[in-house]
């Protein structure tokens, strides 16, 4: 039998028994849809982590009192016993790190912003040194950033995010306007570019003031996060981070042989941790999807066995007219593969739609990978072929005389 003819018969069989086909393919559809959805969401999250969460550049690293990611209460309590990183540590790095092209420091809290009769809470209040907008990869869309001189003079000036302009200032020109941040008056001198939402949360709901002013108004008894940009990636990054470690160990009086009383993290540290988590997440869901595929394959095998029984006379006629065992076997294999391939197509569509719905509803990033679509279709077809072998062999072994007599 021609390959095209076998596919046509398979499609006719699917169409003639619509409900049975739907029930047969539901396991394959669920399995493929789950795999595609998970791959799409994990790929989107990986892309987001690599480009946005830690998007201040591969040549930037941080030094802080504790790591960005803590895995246990015991670790948290251990890191809390460390001494805070103070403004003097930032000044030492800025002065002595020759391998650093730029240095900065940040402290932050959550507070309120008032403009006229409009107020808002849960605003991200940031204390920045003058280099932080460039290090943090935020372009100033309107106005300007504050200068080192203004920072040294502890001026009450502020940069604001676009959400502050839209929600508190009614979209009017904010430059030169006065706002109150946690009860303190500040003059707006610049507006950062719009970043949009991530995981359903706005990245534009912030106010940044000079770090020295922030420490005066919010209290200096806090630990800073220090930022440094190396003069390149690779070896320059390693050299710069080593210099920062030496400087911090000397000013914090860490003894030789003792571990650092601070943590140094690079983009790759964060991305590596996330990829480790996401790979575990991916493995769990793919394992669950594999169960659906196995169940779907078993159902396909059962339906193909029923089909062999229903078409015993047809098989007998074909073999009586000269069809070889390989012809009959290939016919049923093509039918089972076509059936599962069709289920794979539906599963791919459902998986992509579900992933995009999740992105639309909760803002979780997604990224469609062509290889995942090909993988989904390939796995679905392979399931059909694997579980179609037994029914196909059974059909091919039927004796034509016995098969013809079965319907008499």
C-alpha positions as CSV (number, residue, x, y, z in Angstrom):
1,X,0.0,0.0,0.0
2,X,1.2,3.5,-0.9
3,X,2.3,5.7,2.0
4,X,-0.2,8.4,1.0
5,X,-3.0,5.9,0.9
6,X,-2.2,4.6,4.4
7,X,-2.3,8.2,5.7
8,X,-5.6,8.8,3.9
9,X,-7.2,5.7,5.5
10,X,-5.9,6.7,8.9
11,X,-7.5,10.2,8.6
12,X,-10.7,8.6,7.4
13,X,-10.7,6.4,10.4
14,X,-10.1,9.3,12.8
15,X,-12.9,11.3,11.1
16,X,-15.4,8.4,11.0
17,X,-15.0,7.8,14.8
18,X,-14.6,11.4,16.1
19,X,-15.5,10.7,19.8
20,X,-13.4,7.6,19.9
21,X,-10.5,9.5,18.3
22,X,-10.8,12.4,20.9
23,X,-10.8,10.0,23.8
24,X,-7.9,8.0,22.3
25,X,-5.7,11.1,21.8
26,X,-6.5,12.9,25.0
27,X,-3.5,11.4,26.8
28,X,-1.1,12.3,24.0
29,X,-2.6,15.8,23.8
30,X,-2.2,16.4,27.6
31,X,1.3,15.0,27.6
32,X,2.6,17.0,24.6
33,X,0.7,20.2,25.8
34,X,2.4,19.8,29.2
35,X,5.8,19.4,27.7
36,X,5.4,22.4,25.4
37,X,3.9,24.6,28.1
38,X,6.7,23.8,30.6
39,X,9.5,24.3,28.0
40,X,7.9,27.6,26.8
41,X,7.6,29.0,30.4
42,X,11.0,27.8,31.5
43,X,12.7,29.2,28.4
44,X,10.9,32.5,29.0
45,X,11.9,32.6,32.6
46,X,15.5,31.8,31.7
47,X,15.6,34.6,29.1
48,X,14.0,37.0,31.6
49,X,16.5,36.1,34.3
50,X,19.4,36.5,31.9
51,X,18.3,39.8,30.5
52,X,16.2,41.7,33.0
53,X,16.5,40.6,36.6
54,X,20.3,40.7,36.5
55,X,20.4,42.8,33.3
56,X,23.0,45.3,34.5
57,X,25.6,43.6,32.5
58,X,27.9,40.6,32.5
59,X,30.8,42.8,33.6
60,X,29.0,44.0,36.8
61,X,29.2,42.2,40.2
62,X,28.0,43.0,43.7
63,X,29.3,42.7,47.2
64,X,26.8,42.5,50.1
65,X,26.4,41.3,53.7
66,X,24.7,38.1,52.5
67,X,24.2,36.3,49.2
68,X,21.3,37.2,47.0
69,X,19.9,33.6,47.4
70,X,19.7,31.9,50.8
71,X,18.5,28.2,51.0
72,X,17.9,27.7,54.7
73,X,17.2,29.4,58.1
74,X,20.6,28.3,59.4
75,X,22.3,30.1,56.5
76,X,20.2,33.2,57.1
77,X,21.1,33.3,60.8
78,X,24.8,32.8,59.9
79,X,24.8,35.7,57.5
80,X,22.8,38.0,59.8
81,X,25.7,37.8,62.3
82,X,28.0,39.5,59.8
83,X,29.0,43.1,60.1
84,X,27.1,45.6,57.9
85,X,28.7,47.0,54.8
86,X,28.9,50.8,55.4
87,X,29.5,53.8,53.2
88,X,33.2,53.7,54.1
89,X,33.4,50.3,52.3
90,X,32.0,51.9,49.1
91,X,34.5,54.8,49.4
92,X,37.4,52.3,49.8
93,X,36.5,50.3,46.8
94,X,35.9,53.5,44.7
95,X,39.3,54.8,45.6
96,X,41.4,51.6,45.6
97,X,39.9,49.2,43.0
98,X,42.1,49.8,39.9
99,X,40.4,47.0,37.9
100,X,37.0,48.6,38.4
101,X,35.8,51.0,35.7
102,X,32.8,52.2,37.9
103,X,31.6,51.6,41.4
104,X,28.3,52.3,43.2
105,X,26.3,51.5,46.3
106,X,22.6,51.2,47.0
107,X,20.3,50.9,50.0
108,X,16.5,50.6,49.6
109,X,13.3,50.4,51.5
110,X,9.5,50.5,50.9
111,X,7.8,53.8,51.5
112,X,5.2,56.4,50.5
113,X,5.2,59.2,47.9
114,X,2.9,62.2,48.1
115,X,2.3,64.8,45.4
116,X,-0.4,67.4,46.0
117,X,-3.5,65.4,47.1
118,X,-2.3,62.2,45.5
119,X,-0.4,59.6,47.6
120,X,0.8,56.0,47.2
121,X,2.4,53.4,49.4
122,X,4.5,50.4,48.7
123,X,6.9,52.5,46.5
124,X,10.4,51.2,46.1
125,X,12.6,53.9,47.7
126,X,16.3,53.7,46.6
127,X,19.3,55.4,47.9
128,X,21.8,55.6,45.0
129,X,25.3,56.9,44.5
130,X,25.7,58.9,41.3
131,X,27.0,56.0,39.2
132,X,24.1,53.7,39.9
133,X,21.7,54.7,37.0
134,X,24.4,53.6,34.5
135,X,25.4,50.5,36.5
136,X,21.7,49.6,37.0
137,X,21.1,50.0,33.3
138,X,18.5,52.7,33.7
139,X,18.5,55.5,31.1
140,X,17.2,58.9,32.1
141,X,14.3,59.6,29.7
142,X,13.7,63.2,30.9
143,X,15.9,65.5,32.9
144,X,19.2,64.3,34.4
145,X,20.8,62.2,37.1
146,X,22.3,63.7,40.2
147,X,26.0,64.4,40.3
148,X,28.7,63.4,42.8
149,X,28.8,66.9,44.1
150,X,25.1,66.9,44.8
151,X,25.5,63.6,46.5
152,X,28.3,64.9,48.7
153,X,26.1,67.9,49.6
154,X,23.2,65.6,50.6
155,X,20.7,67.5,48.5
156,X,17.0,66.6,48.5
157,X,16.7,65.7,44.8
158,X,15.1,62.7,43.2
159,X,14.8,60.5,40.2
160,X,11.5,58.9,39.7
161,X,10.0,56.0,37.7
162,X,7.3,56.5,35.1
163,X,4.6,55.0,37.4
164,X,5.0,58.0,39.7
165,X,4.5,60.4,36.9
166,X,1.4,58.5,35.7
167,X,-0.3,57.7,39.0
168,X,0.7,60.5,41.4
169,X,1.4,63.4,39.0
170,X,-1.3,62.9,36.5
171,X,1.0,62.8,33.6
172,X,2.2,66.4,33.9
173,X,5.8,67.4,33.5
174,X,7.5,66.3,36.7
175,X,10.8,68.2,36.3
176,X,11.2,70.8,39.0
177,X,8.1,69.6,40.9
178,X,8.3,68.8,44.6
179,X,7.2,65.5,46.1
180,X,7.3,64.1,49.6
181,X,9.0,60.8,50.1
182,X,8.4,59.3,53.5
183,X,7.6,62.8,54.8
184,X,10.7,64.4,53.3
185,X,10.5,67.0,50.5
186,X,12.4,66.3,47.3
187,X,12.7,68.1,44.0
188,X,12.4,65.9,40.9
189,X,15.3,66.3,38.5
190,X,14.9,63.3,36.2
191,X,12.6,60.4,35.1
192,X,13.8,56.9,34.3
193,X,12.9,55.0,31.1
194,X,9.9,52.8,31.2
195,X,10.7,49.1,31.9
196,X,7.2,47.6,32.0
197,X,5.9,44.7,34.1
198,X,7.7,41.6,35.1
199,X,5.8,38.6,36.7
200,X,2.8,40.9,36.9
201,X,4.7,43.6,39.0
202,X,5.7,47.0,37.6
203,X,9.4,47.8,37.3
204,X,8.6,51.5,37.1
205,X,7.2,52.2,40.6
206,X,10.4,53.7,42.2
207,X,12.0,56.8,43.6
208,X,15.8,57.2,43.8
209,X,17.6,59.8,45.9
210,X,21.3,60.4,46.7
211,X,22.5,57.6,49.0
212,X,23.9,60.1,51.5
213,X,20.5,61.8,51.7
214,X,18.8,58.4,52.1
215,X,21.1,57.5,55.0
216,X,20.4,60.8,56.7
217,X,16.6,60.5,56.4
218,X,16.1,56.7,56.7
219,X,18.9,55.9,59.1
220,X,22.6,54.9,58.6
221,X,22.3,51.7,60.6
222,X,21.8,49.5,57.6
223,X,24.0,47.4,55.3
224,X,24.6,48.6,51.7
225,X,24.9,46.6,48.5
226,X,28.0,47.6,46.7
227,X,28.3,47.4,42.9
228,X,31.3,47.4,40.6
229,X,31.9,47.2,36.9
230,X,35.0,45.5,35.7
231,X,36.9,46.7,32.7
232,X,35.6,43.7,30.7
233,X,34.3,40.2,31.2
234,X,36.3,37.0,31.8
235,X,39.7,37.6,33.4
236,X,39.1,41.3,34.0
237,X,35.9,40.5,35.9
238,X,37.8,37.9,38.0
239,X,40.6,40.4,38.6
240,X,38.2,43.2,39.7
241,X,36.3,40.9,42.0
242,X,39.5,39.7,43.6
243,X,40.6,43.2,44.2
244,X,37.3,44.1,45.8
245,X,37.6,41.0,48.0
246,X,41.1,42.0,49.1
247,X,39.9,45.6,49.9
248,X,36.9,44.4,51.9
249,X,38.8,41.8,53.8
250,X,41.4,44.4,54.8
251,X,38.9,47.0,56.0
252,X,36.7,44.4,57.8
253,X,39.8,42.8,59.4
254,X,39.1,39.2,58.1
255,X,41.8,36.9,59.4
256,X,43.9,34.9,57.0
257,X,42.4,31.5,56.3
258,X,38.9,32.6,57.4
259,X,36.0,32.8,55.0
260,X,34.9,36.2,53.7
261,X,32.6,38.1,56.0
262,X,30.6,39.3,52.9
263,X,29.4,37.8,49.7
264,X,30.5,38.6,46.1
265,X,28.0,37.6,43.4
266,X,28.1,37.9,39.6
267,X,25.4,37.6,37.0
268,X,26.5,34.0,36.4
269,X,26.0,33.2,40.1
270,X,22.4,34.2,39.9
271,X,21.7,32.7,36.5
272,X,23.4,29.5,37.5
273,X,21.2,29.2,40.6
274,X,18.1,29.9,38.7
275,X,18.9,27.4,35.9
276,X,19.6,24.7,38.6
277,X,16.1,25.4,40.0
278,X,14.4,25.6,36.7
279,X,16.0,22.4,35.5
280,X,14.6,20.6,38.5
281,X,11.2,22.2,37.9
282,X,11.4,21.1,34.2
283,X,12.4,17.5,35.1
284,X,9.5,17.1,37.5
285,X,6.9,18.4,35.0
286,X,8.3,16.4,32.1
287,X,8.2,13.3,34.2
288,X,4.5,13.9,34.9
289,X,3.9,14.6,31.2
290,X,5.7,11.4,30.3
291,X,3.1,9.5,32.4
292,X,0.3,11.1,30.3
293,X,2.2,10.1,27.1
294,X,2.5,6.5,28.3
295,X,-1.2,6.3,29.1
296,X,-2.0,7.9,25.8
297,X,0.2,5.3,24.1
298,X,-1.5,2.4,25.9
299,X,-4.9,3.8,24.8
300,X,-3.7,4.0,21.2
301,X,-2.5,0.4,21.4
302,X,-5.9,-0.7,22.7
303,X,-7.8,1.2,20.0
304,X,-5.5,-0.2,17.3
305,X,-6.2,-3.8,18.6
306,X,-9.9,-3.0,18.4
307,X,-9.3,-1.8,14.9
308,X,-7.5,-5.0,13.9
309,X,-10.5,-7.0,15.2
310,X,-13.0,-4.8,13.4
311,X,-11.0,-5.0,10.1
312,X,-10.2,-8.7,10.2
313,X,-12.0,-9.3,6.9
314,X,-10.3,-6.3,5.2
315,X,-6.9,-7.7,6.3
316,X,-7.9,-11.1,4.9
317,X,-8.9,-9.7,1.6
318,X,-5.7,-7.7,1.3
319,X,-3.5,-10.7,2.1
320,X,-5.5,-12.9,-0.3
321,X,-4.9,-10.4,-3.1
322,X,-1.1,-10.5,-2.5
323,X,-0.4,-8.0,0.3
324,X,2.7,-9.0,2.2
325,X,3.1,-9.1,6.0
326,X,5.3,-5.9,5.8
327,X,2.5,-4.1,3.8
328,X,-0.1,-4.9,6.5
329,X,2.2,-4.0,9.3
330,X,3.3,-0.7,7.8
331,X,-0.3,0.2,7.1
332,X,-1.2,-0.1,10.8
333,X,2.0,1.5,12.0
334,X,1.3,4.5,9.7
335,X,-2.2,4.7,11.0
336,X,-1.1,4.7,14.7
337,X,1.7,7.2,13.9
338,X,-0.7,9.5,12.0
339,X,-3.2,9.3,14.9
340,X,-0.6,10.3,17.5
341,X,1.0,12.9,15.2
342,X,-2.4,14.6,14.9
343,X,-2.7,14.5,18.7
344,X,0.8,16.0,18.9
345,X,-0.3,18.9,16.7
346,X,-3.3,19.6,19.0
347,X,-1.0,19.2,22.0
348,X,1.5,21.8,20.7
349,X,-1.3,24.3,20.0
350,X,-2.8,23.8,23.4
351,X,0.6,24.0,25.1
352,X,1.5,27.3,23.4
353,X,-2.0,28.8,24.0
354,X,-1.8,27.8,27.7
355,X,1.7,29.3,28.1
356,X,0.6,32.6,26.5
357,X,-2.5,32.7,28.6
358,X,-0.4,32.4,31.7
359,X,1.8,35.2,30.4
360,X,-1.2,37.4,29.7
361,X,-2.9,36.7,33.0
362,X,-0.1,36.7,35.6
363,X,2.8,38.2,33.5
364,X,5.0,35.2,33.7
365,X,7.4,35.4,30.8
366,X,7.3,32.8,28.0
367,X,9.5,32.1,25.0
368,X,8.4,29.7,22.2
369,X,11.2,27.4,21.1
370,X,11.0,25.9,17.6
371,X,13.0,22.9,18.8
372,X,10.4,22.2,21.5
373,X,7.6,22.1,18.8
374,X,9.6,19.6,16.7
375,X,10.4,17.6,19.9
376,X,6.7,17.5,20.9
377,X,5.6,16.3,17.4
378,X,8.5,13.8,17.3
379,X,7.7,12.4,20.8
380,X,4.0,12.1,19.9
381,X,4.8,10.2,16.6
382,X,7.3,8.0,18.4
383,X,4.7,7.1,21.0
384,X,2.2,6.1,18.2
385,X,4.8,4.0,16.4
386,X,6.1,2.3,19.6
387,X,2.6,1.4,20.9
388,X,1.4,0.5,17.4
389,X,4.0,-2.2,16.8
390,X,2.1,-5.0,18.7
391,X,-1.3,-4.4,17.0
392,X,0.5,-4.1,13.6
393,X,2.4,-7.4,14.2
394,X,-0.8,-9.1,15.2
395,X,-2.6,-7.9,12.1
396,X,0.3,-8.9,9.8
397,X,0.3,-12.4,11.2
398,X,-3.3,-13.1,10.5
399,X,-3.9,-16.1,8.2
400,X,-5.9,-14.8,5.2
401,X,-8.2,-17.9,5.1
402,X,-8.9,-17.6,8.9
403,X,-9.4,-13.8,8.5
404,X,-11.9,-14.2,5.7
405,X,-13.8,-17.0,7.5
406,X,-14.1,-14.9,10.7
407,X,-16.7,-12.7,9.1
408,X,-18.7,-15.5,7.6
